[in-house]
Amino acid sequence: MLAIRELTTMPDAPDGASLRISAGATAETLRLSLTGQPHPGDEVHEAAEQVQVFVAPEATALLDGKTLDASTDDTGRVEFRLDSPPN
């Protein structure tokens, strides 16, 4: 959650920024963005360190049963990974 907190507190982030996950350009991609409030119909997930994640209805199926992991590399770039549970 620290990586998401870093993104949401950057100077160019919208006021009250949270991570929003929505459907991407293709059927199996996701779009991540920063927004100040959830869009109508978004699920609001409270995470550690007072981080909120908004999930658009069309992204729910792609996230079902998976874990979103975020980390910051040595240059400060945040990288996201979607992990499936082990078999």
Secondary structure, 3 states (H helix, E strand, C coil): CHHHHHHHCCCCCCCCCEEEEEECCCCCCEEEEEECCCCCCCEEEEEHHHEEEEECHHHHHHHCCCEEEEEECCCCCEEEEEECCCC
